[in-house]
């Protein structure tokens, strides 16, 4: 079974940057779409950004477009989420997710997820 481990969360001031990493084991990511989701206290989990397996197409939530960038390193079997210009409303637990043979859009918008990571906390505060 695909296992996903997130890292890189922490406390950052508004306007700052963080890079989250999602390391996969158990299977190669070549056939998996990978996404980042987040859940703030009292809110539903939402898709932040997803990347497809083959074409590399991406999907971003409107709230993060222009600020966040998702990328994947096939050699390291790892997916990254570069987060710039962070805002207090970005504060949440961020989860990495994986799904075999789906599109970035379906994964992020329809929450089509087979495997979840354990989550990493991101706090944006002065």
mmCIF file of the C-alpha atoms, coordinates in Angstrom:
data_MODEL
# 
_entry.id   MODEL 
# 
loop_
_atom_site.group_PDB 
_atom_site.id 
_atom_site.type_symbol 
_atom_site.label_atom_id 
_atom_site.label_alt_id 
_atom_site.label_comp_id 
_atom_site.label_asym_id 
_atom_site.label_entity_id 
_atom_site.label_seq_id 
_atom_site.pdbx_PDB_ins_code 
_atom_site.Cartn_x 
_atom_site.Cartn_y 
_atom_site.Cartn_z 
_atom_site.occupancy 
_atom_site.B_iso_or_equiv 
_atom_site.pdbx_formal_charge 
_atom_site.auth_seq_id 
_atom_site.auth_comp_id 
_atom_site.auth_asym_id 
_atom_site.auth_atom_id 
_atom_site.pdbx_PDB_model_num 
ATOM 1   C CA . UNK A 1 1   ? 0.000   0.000  0.000   1.00 0.00 ? 1   UNK A CA 1 
ATOM 2   C CA . UNK A 1 2   ? 1.140   3.509  -0.799  1.00 0.00 ? 2   UNK A CA 1 
ATOM 3   C CA . UNK A 1 3   ? 2.430   5.291  2.300   1.00 0.00 ? 3   UNK A CA 1 
ATOM 4   C CA . UNK A 1 4   ? 2.833   9.057  2.416   1.00 0.00 ? 4   UNK A CA 1 
ATOM 5   C CA . UNK A 1 5   ? 4.801   11.064 4.967   1.00 0.00 ? 5   UNK A CA 1 
ATOM 6   C CA . UNK A 1 6   ? 4.597   14.850 5.123   1.00 0.00 ? 6   UNK A CA 1 
ATOM 7   C CA . UNK A 1 7   ? 7.236   17.201 6.499   1.00 0.00 ? 7   UNK A CA 1 
ATOM 8   C CA . UNK A 1 8   ? 8.100   20.876 6.432   1.00 0.00 ? 8   UNK A CA 1 
ATOM 9   C CA . UNK A 1 9   ? 5.266   22.386 8.406   1.00 0.00 ? 9   UNK A CA 1 
ATOM 10  C CA . UNK A 1 10  ? 5.800   24.949 11.136  1.00 0.00 ? 10  UNK A CA 1 
ATOM 11  C CA . UNK A 1 11  ? 5.206   28.478 12.321  1.00 0.00 ? 11  UNK A CA 1 
ATOM 12  C CA . UNK A 1 12  ? 5.803   31.327 9.891   1.00 0.00 ? 12  UNK A CA 1 
ATOM 13  C CA . UNK A 1 13  ? 4.985   35.030 9.857   1.00 0.00 ? 13  UNK A CA 1 
ATOM 14  C CA . UNK A 1 14  ? 2.513   36.480 7.366   1.00 0.00 ? 14  UNK A CA 1 
ATOM 15  C CA . UNK A 1 15  ? 4.209   37.025 4.033   1.00 0.00 ? 15  UNK A CA 1 
ATOM 16  C CA . UNK A 1 16  ? 6.679   34.233 4.697   1.00 0.00 ? 16  UNK A CA 1 
ATOM 17  C CA . UNK A 1 17  ? 7.305   30.966 2.874   1.00 0.00 ? 17  UNK A CA 1 
ATOM 18  C CA . UNK A 1 18  ? 7.348   27.264 3.623   1.00 0.00 ? 18  UNK A CA 1 
ATOM 19  C CA . UNK A 1 19  ? 7.975   24.185 1.534   1.00 0.00 ? 19  UNK A CA 1 
ATOM 20  C CA . UNK A 1 20  ? 6.102   21.027 2.359   1.00 0.00 ? 20  UNK A CA 1 
ATOM 21  C CA . UNK A 1 21  ? 7.403   17.635 1.283   1.00 0.00 ? 21  UNK A CA 1 
ATOM 22  C CA . UNK A 1 22  ? 5.489   14.416 0.748   1.00 0.00 ? 22  UNK A CA 1 
ATOM 23  C CA . UNK A 1 23  ? 7.689   11.339 0.595   1.00 0.00 ? 23  UNK A CA 1 
ATOM 24  C CA . UNK A 1 24  ? 6.110   8.188  -0.785  1.00 0.00 ? 24  UNK A CA 1 
ATOM 25  C CA . UNK A 1 25  ? 7.003   4.570  -0.128  1.00 0.00 ? 25  UNK A CA 1 
ATOM 26  C CA . UNK A 1 26  ? 5.482   1.260  -1.053  1.00 0.00 ? 26  UNK A CA 1 
ATOM 27  C CA . UNK A 1 27  ? 4.868   2.213  -4.672  1.00 0.00 ? 27  UNK A CA 1 
ATOM 28  C CA . UNK A 1 28  ? 6.442   4.451  -7.232  1.00 0.00 ? 28  UNK A CA 1 
ATOM 29  C CA . UNK A 1 29  ? 4.582   7.701  -7.727  1.00 0.00 ? 29  UNK A CA 1 
ATOM 30  C CA . UNK A 1 30  ? 4.724   7.324  -11.507 1.00 0.00 ? 30  UNK A CA 1 
ATOM 31  C CA . UNK A 1 31  ? 1.135   6.050  -11.586 1.00 0.00 ? 31  UNK A CA 1 
ATOM 32  C CA . UNK A 1 32  ? -0.331  8.191  -8.813  1.00 0.00 ? 32  UNK A CA 1 
ATOM 33  C CA . UNK A 1 33  ? -1.845  11.609 -8.789  1.00 0.00 ? 33  UNK A CA 1 
ATOM 34  C CA . UNK A 1 34  ? -0.690  13.409 -5.656  1.00 0.00 ? 34  UNK A CA 1 
ATOM 35  C CA . UNK A 1 35  ? -2.451  16.218 -3.909  1.00 0.00 ? 35  UNK A CA 1 
ATOM 36  C CA . UNK A 1 36  ? -2.280  18.541 -0.947  1.00 0.00 ? 36  UNK A CA 1 
ATOM 37  C CA . UNK A 1 37  ? -5.375  19.109 1.144   1.00 0.00 ? 37  UNK A CA 1 
ATOM 38  C CA . UNK A 1 38  ? -5.830  21.203 4.250   1.00 0.00 ? 38  UNK A CA 1 
ATOM 39  C CA . UNK A 1 39  ? -8.229  21.374 7.151   1.00 0.00 ? 39  UNK A CA 1 
ATOM 40  C CA . UNK A 1 40  ? -8.578  24.322 9.488   1.00 0.00 ? 40  UNK A CA 1 
ATOM 41  C CA . UNK A 1 41  ? -10.366 24.048 12.847  1.00 0.00 ? 41  UNK A CA 1 
ATOM 42  C CA . UNK A 1 42  ? -14.109 23.938 12.364  1.00 0.00 ? 42  UNK A CA 1 
ATOM 43  C CA . UNK A 1 43  ? -13.840 23.723 8.592   1.00 0.00 ? 43  UNK A CA 1 
ATOM 44  C CA . UNK A 1 44  ? -14.091 20.947 6.058   1.00 0.00 ? 44  UNK A CA 1 
ATOM 45  C CA . UNK A 1 45  ? -11.020 19.503 4.398   1.00 0.00 ? 45  UNK A CA 1 
ATOM 46  C CA . UNK A 1 46  ? -10.343 21.198 1.070   1.00 0.00 ? 46  UNK A CA 1 
ATOM 47  C CA . UNK A 1 47  ? -8.155  20.477 -1.912  1.00 0.00 ? 47  UNK A CA 1 
ATOM 48  C CA . UNK A 1 48  ? -5.281  22.942 -2.158  1.00 0.00 ? 48  UNK A CA 1 
ATOM 49  C CA . UNK A 1 49  ? -3.268  21.658 -5.097  1.00 0.00 ? 49  UNK A CA 1 
ATOM 50  C CA . UNK A 1 50  ? -2.988  18.423 -7.035  1.00 0.00 ? 50  UNK A CA 1 
ATOM 51  C CA . UNK A 1 51  ? -0.725  17.085 -9.769  1.00 0.00 ? 51  UNK A CA 1 
ATOM 52  C CA . UNK A 1 52  ? -1.509  14.246 -12.124 1.00 0.00 ? 52  UNK A CA 1 
ATOM 53  C CA . UNK A 1 53  ? 0.700   11.219 -12.596 1.00 0.00 ? 53  UNK A CA 1 
ATOM 54  C CA . UNK A 1 54  ? 1.446   11.183 -16.285 1.00 0.00 ? 54  UNK A CA 1 
ATOM 55  C CA . UNK A 1 55  ? 0.809   14.558 -17.882 1.00 0.00 ? 55  UNK A CA 1 
ATOM 56  C CA . UNK A 1 56  ? 1.923   16.618 -14.916 1.00 0.00 ? 56  UNK A CA 1 
ATOM 57  C CA . UNK A 1 57  ? -1.179  18.757 -15.153 1.00 0.00 ? 57  UNK A CA 1 
ATOM 58  C CA . UNK A 1 58  ? -2.005  20.671 -12.011 1.00 0.00 ? 58  UNK A CA 1 
ATOM 59  C CA . UNK A 1 59  ? -4.993  22.064 -10.176 1.00 0.00 ? 59  UNK A CA 1 
ATOM 60  C CA . UNK A 1 60  ? -5.023  24.861 -7.611  1.00 0.00 ? 60  UNK A CA 1 
ATOM 61  C CA . UNK A 1 61  ? -7.659  26.221 -5.306  1.00 0.00 ? 61  UNK A CA 1 
ATOM 62  C CA . UNK A 1 62  ? -8.519  29.830 -6.182  1.00 0.00 ? 62  UNK A CA 1 
ATOM 63  C CA . UNK A 1 63  ? -7.344  30.965 -2.766  1.00 0.00 ? 63  UNK A CA 1 
ATOM 64  C CA . UNK A 1 64  ? -3.750  29.834 -3.410  1.00 0.00 ? 64  UNK A CA 1 
ATOM 65  C CA . UNK A 1 65  ? -3.287  30.515 -7.127  1.00 0.00 ? 65  UNK A CA 1 
ATOM 66  C CA . UNK A 1 66  ? -0.195  32.575 -7.760  1.00 0.00 ? 66  UNK A CA 1 
ATOM 67  C CA . UNK A 1 67  ? 1.185   31.849 -4.296  1.00 0.00 ? 67  UNK A CA 1 
ATOM 68  C CA . UNK A 1 68  ? 1.549   28.063 -4.089  1.00 0.00 ? 68  UNK A CA 1 
ATOM 69  C CA . UNK A 1 69  ? 3.364   25.752 -6.496  1.00 0.00 ? 69  UNK A CA 1 
ATOM 70  C CA . UNK A 1 70  ? 3.174   21.975 -6.580  1.00 0.00 ? 70  UNK A CA 1 
ATOM 71  C CA . UNK A 1 71  ? 5.969   19.899 -8.102  1.00 0.00 ? 71  UNK A CA 1 
ATOM 72  C CA . UNK A 1 72  ? 7.178   16.329 -8.123  1.00 0.00 ? 72  UNK A CA 1 
ATOM 73  C CA . UNK A 1 73  ? 10.616  14.698 -8.148  1.00 0.00 ? 73  UNK A CA 1 
ATOM 74  C CA . UNK A 1 74  ? 10.251  11.246 -9.677  1.00 0.00 ? 74  UNK A CA 1 
ATOM 75  C CA . UNK A 1 75  ? 13.787  10.237 -8.716  1.00 0.00 ? 75  UNK A CA 1 
ATOM 76  C CA . UNK A 1 76  ? 13.124  10.967 -5.051  1.00 0.00 ? 76  UNK A CA 1 
ATOM 77  C CA . UNK A 1 77  ? 9.515   9.734  -5.162  1.00 0.00 ? 77  UNK A CA 1 
ATOM 78  C CA . UNK A 1 78  ? 8.561   12.993 -3.497  1.00 0.00 ? 78  UNK A CA 1 
ATOM 79  C CA . UNK A 1 79  ? 6.055   15.780 -4.125  1.00 0.00 ? 79  UNK A CA 1 
ATOM 80  C CA . UNK A 1 80  ? 6.542   19.324 -2.878  1.00 0.00 ? 80  UNK A CA 1 
ATOM 81  C CA . UNK A 1 81  ? 4.272   22.256 -2.134  1.00 0.00 ? 81  UNK A CA 1 
ATOM 82  C CA . UNK A 1 82  ? 6.059   25.591 -2.207  1.00 0.00 ? 82  UNK A CA 1 
ATOM 83  C CA . UNK A 1 83  ? 3.975   28.124 -0.302  1.00 0.00 ? 83  UNK A CA 1 
ATOM 84  C CA . UNK A 1 84  ? 4.814   31.812 -0.665  1.00 0.00 ? 84  UNK A CA 1 
ATOM 85  C CA . UNK A 1 85  ? 3.142   34.988 0.584   1.00 0.00 ? 85  UNK A CA 1 
ATOM 86  C CA . UNK A 1 86  ? 1.490   33.049 3.348   1.00 0.00 ? 86  UNK A CA 1 
ATOM 87  C CA . UNK A 1 87  ? -1.575  34.485 5.046   1.00 0.00 ? 87  UNK A CA 1 
ATOM 88  C CA . UNK A 1 88  ? -3.124  33.760 8.439   1.00 0.00 ? 88  UNK A CA 1 
ATOM 89  C CA . UNK A 1 89  ? -6.034  32.077 6.649   1.00 0.00 ? 89  UNK A CA 1 
ATOM 90  C CA . UNK A 1 90  ? -3.587  29.484 5.301   1.00 0.00 ? 90  UNK A CA 1 
ATOM 91  C CA . UNK A 1 91  ? -3.258  28.127 8.832   1.00 0.00 ? 91  UNK A CA 1 
ATOM 92  C CA . UNK A 1 92  ? -4.367  24.491 8.836   1.00 0.00 ? 92  UNK A CA 1 
ATOM 93  C CA . UNK A 1 93  ? -3.223  20.909 8.998   1.00 0.00 ? 93  UNK A CA 1 
ATOM 94  C CA . UNK A 1 94  ? -1.937  20.014 5.550   1.00 0.00 ? 94  UNK A CA 1 
ATOM 95  C CA . UNK A 1 95  ? -2.372  16.470 4.284   1.00 0.00 ? 95  UNK A CA 1 
ATOM 96  C CA . UNK A 1 96  ? -0.683  14.734 1.397   1.00 0.00 ? 96  UNK A CA 1 
ATOM 97  C CA . UNK A 1 97  ? -2.874  12.350 -0.587  1.00 0.00 ? 97  UNK A CA 1 
ATOM 98  C CA . UNK A 1 98  ? -2.425  9.846  -3.371  1.00 0.00 ? 98  UNK A CA 1 
ATOM 99  C CA . UNK A 1 99  ? -4.774  8.262  -5.894  1.00 0.00 ? 99  UNK A CA 1 
ATOM 100 C CA . UNK A 1 100 ? -3.974  5.870  -8.687  1.00 0.00 ? 100 UNK A CA 1 
ATOM 101 C CA . UNK A 1 101 ? -5.069  6.751  -12.197 1.00 0.00 ? 101 UNK A CA 1 
ATOM 102 C CA . UNK A 1 102 ? -7.029  9.936  -11.726 1.00 0.00 ? 102 UNK A CA 1 
ATOM 103 C CA . UNK A 1 103 ? -6.719  13.533 -12.866 1.00 0.00 ? 103 UNK A CA 1 
ATOM 104 C CA . UNK A 1 104 ? -5.495  16.452 -10.812 1.00 0.00 ? 104 UNK A CA 1 
ATOM 105 C CA . UNK A 1 105 ? -8.894  18.115 -11.171 1.00 0.00 ? 105 UNK A CA 1 
ATOM 106 C CA . UNK A 1 106 ? -10.869 15.070 -10.010 1.00 0.00 ? 106 UNK A CA 1 
ATOM 107 C CA . UNK A 1 107 ? -8.570  14.520 -7.105  1.00 0.00 ? 107 UNK A CA 1 
ATOM 108 C CA . UNK A 1 108 ? -8.694  18.078 -5.822  1.00 0.00 ? 108 UNK A CA 1 
ATOM 109 C CA . UNK A 1 109 ? -12.256 19.081 -6.666  1.00 0.00 ? 109 UNK A CA 1 
ATOM 110 C CA . UNK A 1 110 ? -14.035 15.761 -6.056  1.00 0.00 ? 110 UNK A CA 1 
ATOM 111 C CA . UNK A 1 111 ? -11.677 14.691 -3.248  1.00 0.00 ? 111 UNK A CA 1 
ATOM 112 C CA . UNK A 1 112 ? -10.978 11.464 -5.072  1.00 0.00 ? 112 UNK A CA 1 
ATOM 113 C CA . UNK A 1 113 ? -8.409  10.072 -2.633  1.00 0.00 ? 113 UNK A CA 1 
ATOM 114 C CA . UNK A 1 114 ? -7.244  6.530  -1.911  1.00 0.00 ? 114 UNK A CA 1 
ATOM 115 C CA . UNK A 1 115 ? -4.402  7.192  0.509   1.00 0.00 ? 115 UNK A CA 1 
ATOM 116 C CA . UNK A 1 116 ? -3.769  9.902  3.107   1.00 0.00 ? 116 UNK A CA 1 
ATOM 117 C CA . UNK A 1 117 ? -0.680  11.018 4.979   1.00 0.00 ? 117 UNK A CA 1 
ATOM 118 C CA . UNK A 1 118 ? -0.757  11.827 8.675   1.00 0.00 ? 118 UNK A CA 1 
ATOM 119 C CA . UNK A 1 119 ? -0.713  15.608 8.201   1.00 0.00 ? 119 UNK A CA 1 
ATOM 120 C CA . UNK A 1 120 ? 1.603   18.456 9.132   1.00 0.00 ? 120 UNK A CA 1 
ATOM 121 C CA . UNK A 1 121 ? 0.622   21.659 10.911  1.00 0.00 ? 121 UNK A CA 1 
ATOM 122 C CA . UNK A 1 122 ? 1.144   25.022 9.216   1.00 0.00 ? 122 UNK A CA 1 
ATOM 123 C CA . UNK A 1 123 ? 0.584   28.112 11.343  1.00 0.00 ? 123 UNK A CA 1 
ATOM 124 C CA . UNK A 1 124 ? 0.802   31.609 9.901   1.00 0.00 ? 124 UNK A CA 1 
ATOM 125 C CA . UNK A 1 125 ? 0.906   34.171 12.665  1.00 0.00 ? 125 UNK A CA 1 
ATOM 126 C CA . UNK A 1 126 ? 2.851   37.196 13.821  1.00 0.00 ? 126 UNK A CA 1 
# 
